[in-house]
Amino acid sequence: MSALFGINEMRWRFDCFLCGNRWEEEHRHLEKHHFVFCEESKKEGRPMVDCYECKHHEIYTPIMGDMVGNRG
């Protein structure tokens, strides 16, 4: 519904350097513990997650997100 009003949700893009998997996550779907260098009560800074494709094969690859959307 926010797209109707021209508001882009904040999204993060993750690119796996190991397997080449690329995906986007909305800011609201990420948990506080994904954000590095932030206070416990806020989701600030940049998120770091493991590639879900590599993790499926028991390879843990931490990937820093790049912002592709902004707050409306």
The first five atom37 places (N, CA, C, CB, O) and aatype in JSON, in Angstrom:
{
  "aatype": [12, 15, 0, 10, 13, 7, 9, 2, 6, 12, 1, 17, 1, 13, 3, 4, 13, 10, 4, 7, 2, 1, 17, 6, 6, 6, 8, 1, 8, 10, 6, 11, 8, 8, 13, 19, 13, 4, 6, 6, 15, 11, 11, 6, 7, 1, 14, 12, 19, 3, 4, 18, 6, 4, 11, 8, 8, 6, 9, 18, 16, 14, 9, 12, 7, 3, 12, 19, 7, 2, 1, 7],
  "atom_mask": [
    [1, 1, 1, 1, 1],
    [1, 1, 1, 1, 1],
    [1, 1, 1, 1, 1],
    [1, 1, 1, 1, 1],
    [1, 1, 1, 1, 1],
    [1, 1, 1, 0, 1],
    [1, 1, 1, 1, 1],
    [1, 1, 1, 1, 1],
    [1, 1, 1, 1, 1],
    [1, 1, 1, 1, 1],
    [1, 1, 1, 1, 1],
    [1, 1, 1, 1, 1],
    [1, 1, 1, 1, 1],
    [1, 1, 1, 1, 1],
    [1, 1, 1, 1, 1],
    [1, 1, 1, 1, 1],
    [1, 1, 1, 1, 1],
    [1, 1, 1, 1, 1],
    [1, 1, 1, 1, 1],
    [1, 1, 1, 0, 1],
    [1, 1, 1, 1, 1],
    [1, 1, 1, 1, 1],
    [1, 1, 1, 1, 1],
    [1, 1, 1, 1, 1],
    [1, 1, 1, 1, 1],
    [1, 1, 1, 1, 1],
    [1, 1, 1, 1, 1],
    [1, 1, 1, 1, 1],
    [1, 1, 1, 1, 1],
    [1, 1, 1, 1, 1],
    [1, 1, 1, 1, 1],
    [1, 1, 1, 1, 1],
    [1, 1, 1, 1, 1],
    [1, 1, 1, 1, 1],
    [1, 1, 1, 1, 1],
    [1, 1, 1, 1, 1],
    [1, 1, 1, 1, 1],
    [1, 1, 1, 1, 1],
    [1, 1, 1, 1, 1],
    [1, 1, 1, 1, 1],
    [1, 1, 1, 1, 1],
    [1, 1, 1, 1, 1],
    [1, 1, 1, 1, 1],
    [1, 1, 1, 1, 1],
    [1, 1, 1, 0, 1],
    [1, 1, 1, 1, 1],
    [1, 1, 1, 1, 1],
    [1, 1, 1, 1, 1],
    [1, 1, 1, 1, 1],
    [1, 1, 1, 1, 1],
    [1, 1, 1, 1, 1],
    [1, 1, 1, 1, 1],
    [1, 1, 1, 1, 1],
    [1, 1, 1, 1, 1],
    [1, 1, 1, 1, 1],
    [1, 1, 1, 1, 1],
    [1, 1, 1, 1, 1],
    [1, 1, 1, 1, 1],
    [1, 1, 1, 1, 1],
    [1, 1, 1, 1, 1],
    [1, 1, 1, 1, 1],
    [1, 1, 1, 1, 1],
    [1, 1, 1, 1, 1],
    [1, 1, 1, 1, 1],
    [1, 1, 1, 0, 1],
    [1, 1, 1, 1, 1],
    [1, 1, 1, 1, 1],
    [1, 1, 1, 1, 1],
    [1, 1, 1, 0, 1],
    [1, 1, 1, 1, 1],
    [1, 1, 1, 1, 1],
    [1, 1, 1, 0, 1]
  ],
  "atom_positions": [
    [[0.8, -1.18, 0.0], [0.0, 0.0, 0.0], [0.85, 1.26, 0.0], [-0.92, -0.01, 1.18], [0.44, 2.28, -0.54]],
    [[2.04, 1.19, 0.61], [2.9, 2.36, 0.62], [3.4, 2.73, -0.78], [4.08, 2.12, 1.53], [3.72, 3.89, -1.03]],
    [[3.45, 1.75, -1.69], [3.88, 2.04, -3.06], [2.87, 2.95, -3.75], [4.05, 0.73, -3.85], [3.24, 3.69, -4.67]],
    [[1.61, 2.92, -3.34], [0.59, 3.79, -3.91], [0.92, 5.26, -3.68], [-0.77, 3.47, -3.32], [0.61, 6.12, -4.51]],
    [[1.54, 5.55, -2.57], [1.84, 6.92, -2.21], [3.28, 7.3, -2.56], [1.6, 7.14, -0.74], [3.73, 8.38, -2.18]],
    [[3.99, 6.45, -3.27], [5.36, 6.75, -3.69], [6.39, 6.61, -2.59], [0.0, 0.0, 0.0], [7.48, 7.18, -2.69]],
    [[6.08, 5.88, -1.54], [6.99, 5.71, -0.42], [7.71, 4.38, -0.58], [6.24, 5.78, 0.94], [7.08, 3.33, -0.69]],
    [[9.03, 4.43, -0.58], [9.82, 3.2, -0.66], [10.19, 2.74, 0.73], [11.1, 3.42, -1.51], [10.67, 3.53, 1.55]],
    [[9.97, 1.47, 1.02], [10.38, 0.91, 2.31], [11.9, 0.77, 2.29], [9.69, -0.47, 2.58], [12.5, 0.55, 1.24]],
    [[12.51, 0.91, 3.46], [13.95, 0.71, 3.54], [14.24, -0.77, 3.34], [14.52, 1.22, 4.9], [13.69, -1.63, 4.03]],
    [[15.1, -1.06, 2.4], [15.49, -2.43, 2.09], [17.01, -2.53, 2.08], [14.89, -2.89, 0.72], [17.72, -1.55, 1.87]],
    [[17.47, -3.73, 2.3], [18.91, -4.02, 2.28], [19.17, -5.1, 1.25], [19.42, -4.44, 3.69], [18.44, -6.09, 1.17]],
    [[20.22, -4.93, 0.47], [20.63, -5.94, -0.53], [21.85, -6.67, 0.02], [20.95, -5.27, -1.92], [22.77, -6.07, 0.57]],
    [[21.83, -7.97, -0.16], [22.93, -8.82, 0.26], [23.45, -9.58, -0.95], [22.5, -9.81, 1.39], [22.67, -10.19, -1.68]],
    [[24.76, -9.55, -1.16], [25.41, -10.25, -2.27], [26.44, -11.2, -1.69], [26.07, -9.24, -3.28], [27.42, -10.76, -1.08]],
    [[26.25, -12.49, -1.87], [27.19, -13.48, -1.34], [28.41, -13.56, -2.25], [26.51, -14.87, -1.21], [28.29, -13.81, -3.44]],
    [[29.57, -13.35, -1.67], [30.82, -13.41, -2.41], [31.26, -14.84, -2.68], [31.9, -12.67, -1.67], [32.14, -15.07, -3.51]],
    [[30.65, -15.8, -2.0], [31.04, -17.19, -2.16], [30.24, -17.91, -3.24], [30.89, -17.92, -0.85], [30.82, -18.51, -4.15]],
    [[28.91, -17.85, -3.15], [28.09, -18.59, -4.11], [27.42, -17.69, -5.16], [27.02, -19.36, -3.37], [26.87, -18.18, -6.14]],
    [[27.48, -16.37, -4.95], [26.88, -15.44, -5.91], [25.4, -15.18, -5.68], [0.0, 0.0, 0.0], [24.77, -14.46, -6.47]],
    [[24.82, -15.74, -4.63], [23.42, -15.53, -4.32], [23.2, -14.05, -3.99], [22.97, -16.43, -3.14], [24.02, -13.42, -3.33]],
    [[22.08, -13.49, -4.46], [21.76, -12.08, -4.22], [20.3, -11.97, -3.84], [22.08, -11.21, -5.48], [19.43, -12.53, -4.51]],
    [[20.01, -11.24, -2.74], [18.63, -11.08, -2.3], [18.48, -9.77, -1.56], [18.2, -12.26, -1.42], [19.46, -9.13, -1.19]],
    [[17.22, -9.37, -1.34], [16.9, -8.16, -0.6], [15.98, -8.51, 0.56], [16.25, -7.11, -1.52], [15.15, -9.41, 0.48]],
    [[16.15, -7.77, 1.64], [15.31, -7.93, 2.84], [14.79, -6.56, 3.24], [16.11, -8.6, 4.02], [15.52, -5.57, 3.15]],
    [[13.55, -6.5, 3.67], [13.02, -5.25, 4.21], [13.58, -5.04, 5.61], [11.47, -5.25, 4.22], [13.79, -5.99, 6.36]],
    [[13.81, -3.79, 5.94], [14.38, -3.43, 7.24], [13.56, -4.0, 8.39], [14.48, -1.9, 7.37], [14.11, -4.49, 9.37]],
    [[12.26, -3.94, 8.26], [11.38, -4.41, 9.36], [11.44, -5.91, 9.56], [9.95, -3.99, 9.08], [11.04, -6.39, 10.62]],
    [[11.91, -6.67, 8.59], [12.0, -8.12, 8.73], [13.31, -8.59, 9.36], [11.83, -8.78, 7.39], [13.44, -9.76, 9.72]],
    [[14.28, -7.68, 9.5], [15.55, -8.03, 10.13], [15.43, -7.84, 11.63], [16.7, -7.17, 9.55], [14.69, -6.97, 12.1]],
    [[16.15, -8.64, 12.38], [16.15, -8.58, 13.84], [17.25, -7.65, 14.34], [16.32, -9.99, 14.44], [18.19, -7.34, 13.6]],
    [[17.14, -7.2, 15.57], [18.12, -6.29, 16.16], [19.53, -6.9, 16.17], [17.71, -5.92, 17.59], [20.51, -6.2, 15.96]],
    [[19.61, -8.2, 16.42], [20.93, -8.82, 16.51], [21.67, -8.88, 15.17], [20.79, -10.21, 17.08], [22.86, -9.19, 15.15]],
    [[20.99, -8.6, 14.06], [21.64, -8.58, 12.75], [22.47, -7.31, 12.53], [20.6, -8.7, 11.65], [23.33, -7.27, 11.65]],
    [[22.22, -6.27, 13.33], [22.88, -4.99, 13.12], [24.14, -4.89, 13.96], [21.93, -3.84, 13.46], [24.11, -5.09, 15.17]],
    [[25.25, -4.58, 13.3], [26.54, -4.47, 13.99], [26.72, -3.04, 14.47], [27.71, -4.89, 13.06], [26.22, -2.1, 13.85]],
    [[27.41, -2.88, 15.57], [27.72, -1.58, 16.16], [26.47, -0.76, 16.47], [28.62, -0.81, 15.24], [26.43, 0.43, 16.17]],
    [[25.47, -1.39, 17.06], [24.27, -0.66, 17.43], [23.93, -0.93, 18.89], [23.08, -1.04, 16.51], [24.39, -1.9, 19.49]],
    [[23.11, -0.04, 19.44], [22.64, -0.24, 20.8], [21.62, -1.37, 20.81], [22.04, 1.06, 21.38], [21.06, -1.72, 19.76]],
    [[21.38, -1.94, 21.97], [20.45, -3.07, 22.07], [19.02, -2.7, 21.73], [20.5, -3.64, 23.45], [18.26, -3.56, 21.28]],
    [[18.64, -1.45, 21.94], [17.24, -1.08, 21.76], [16.9, -0.57, 20.36], [16.88, -0.03, 22.76], [15.73, -0.32, 20.06]],
    [[17.9, -0.42, 19.48], [17.63, 0.15, 18.16], [18.25, -0.71, 17.06], [18.17, 1.58, 18.07], [19.2, -1.45, 17.29]],
    [[17.68, -0.57, 15.87], [18.24, -1.23, 14.69], [18.92, -0.15, 13.85], [17.13, -2.0, 13.85], [18.33, 0.39, 12.92]],
    [[20.19, 0.16, 14.21], [20.96, 1.18, 13.51], [22.21, 0.56, 12.92], [21.32, 2.33, 14.46], [22.59, -0.56, 13.28]],
    [[22.83, 1.28, 12.03], [24.03, 0.78, 11.39], [23.67, -0.1, 10.2], [0.0, 0.0, 0.0], [22.61, 0.07, 9.6]],
    [[24.53, -1.01, 9.87], [24.3, -1.9, 8.74], [24.11, -3.33, 9.23], [25.47, -1.84, 7.74], [24.78, -3.76, 10.16]],
    [[23.19, -4.06, 8.61], [22.96, -5.44, 9.03], [23.99, -6.39, 8.44], [21.56, -5.88, 8.63], [24.51, -6.17, 7.35]],
    [[24.26, -7.45, 9.18], [25.13, -8.51, 8.7], [24.4, -9.83, 8.92], [26.53, -8.49, 9.44], [24.0, -10.16, 10.03]],
    [[24.22, -10.58, 7.83], [23.55, -11.88, 7.91], [24.37, -12.93, 7.18], [22.13, -11.8, 7.32], [25.24, -12.6, 6.38]],
    [[24.09, -14.19, 7.47], [24.73, -15.29, 6.74], [23.92, -15.58, 5.49], [24.85, -16.56, 7.64], [22.69, -15.46, 5.49]],
    [[24.59, -15.96, 4.42], [23.92, -16.35, 3.19], [23.1, -17.61, 3.47], [24.94, -16.59, 2.03], [23.64, -18.62, 3.93]],
    [[21.82, -17.55, 3.2], [20.97, -18.7, 3.52], [21.27, -19.9, 2.61], [19.5, -18.32, 3.41], [21.06, -21.04, 3.01]],
    [[21.75, -19.66, 1.4], [22.09, -20.76, 0.5], [23.36, -21.48, 0.99], [22.31, -20.23, -0.95], [23.39, -22.71, 1.04]],
    [[24.38, -20.72, 1.35], [25.62, -21.32, 1.88], [25.36, -21.99, 3.23], [26.72, -20.25, 2.01], [25.91, -23.05, 3.52]],
    [[24.52, -21.35, 4.06], [24.22, -21.89, 5.38], [23.52, -23.24, 5.26], [23.34, -20.9, 6.18], [23.69, -24.12, 6.11]],
    [[22.74, -23.4, 4.2], [22.08, -24.68, 3.94], [23.11, -25.79, 3.75], [21.18, -24.58, 2.69], [22.86, -26.94, 4.08]],
    [[24.28, -25.44, 3.23], [25.38, -26.4, 3.02], [26.4, -26.34, 4.16], [26.07, -26.13, 1.69], [27.52, -26.81, 4.02]],
    [[25.98, -25.74, 5.29], [26.81, -25.63, 6.49], [28.08, -24.83, 6.27], [27.16, -27.0, 6.98], [29.11, -25.11, 6.88]],
    [[28.01, -23.83, 5.39], [29.1, -22.88, 5.18], [28.57, -21.53, 5.65], [29.57, -22.84, 3.65], [27.57, -21.04, 5.14]],
    [[29.24, -20.92, 6.62], [28.76, -19.66, 7.18], [29.54, -18.5, 6.58], [28.88, -19.67, 8.72], [30.75, -18.38, 6.78]],
    [[28.84, -17.65, 5.86], [29.46, -16.51, 5.19], [28.75, -15.23, 5.62], [29.4, -16.68, 3.65], [27.67, -14.92, 5.11]],
    [[29.33, -14.46, 6.54], [28.71, -13.21, 6.95], [28.77, -12.18, 5.83], [29.39, -12.66, 8.21], [29.83, -11.94, 5.25]],
    [[27.62, -11.57, 5.54], [27.52, -10.61, 4.45], [26.94, -9.31, 4.98], [26.64, -11.16, 3.3], [25.91, -9.31, 5.65]],
    [[27.6, -8.21, 4.7], [27.14, -6.89, 5.1], [26.15, -6.38, 4.07], [28.34, -5.9, 5.27], [26.4, -6.46, 2.87]],
    [[25.02, -5.85, 4.53], [23.99, -5.35, 3.64], [24.28, -3.95, 3.1], [0.0, 0.0, 0.0], [24.94, -3.15, 3.75]],
    [[23.77, -3.68, 1.91], [23.84, -2.36, 1.3], [22.41, -1.83, 1.17], [24.56, -2.41, -0.11], [21.52, -2.55, 0.71]],
    [[22.18, -0.58, 1.59], [20.84, -0.01, 1.54], [20.43, 0.26, 0.1], [20.77, 1.29, 2.38], [21.19, 0.85, -0.67]],
    [[19.2, -0.18, -0.27], [18.69, 0.05, -1.61], [17.37, 0.81, -1.59], [18.51, -1.26, -2.33], [16.89, 1.22, -2.65]],
    [[16.79, 1.02, -0.45], [15.56, 1.8, -0.31], [15.73, 2.8, 0.81], [0.0, 0.0, 0.0], [16.76, 2.8, 1.49]],
    [[14.75, 3.63, 1.01], [14.88, 4.6, 2.11], [13.59, 4.69, 2.88], [15.27, 5.97, 1.57], [12.55, 4.17, 2.46]],
    [[13.66, 5.34, 4.0], [12.46, 5.52, 4.83], [11.55, 6.54, 4.17], [12.85, 5.97, 6.27], [12.0, 7.53, 3.59]],
    [[10.24, 6.27, 4.28], [9.28, 7.15, 3.64], [8.86, 8.31, 4.45], [0.0, 0.0, 0.0], [8.05, 9.12, 3.99]]
  ]
}
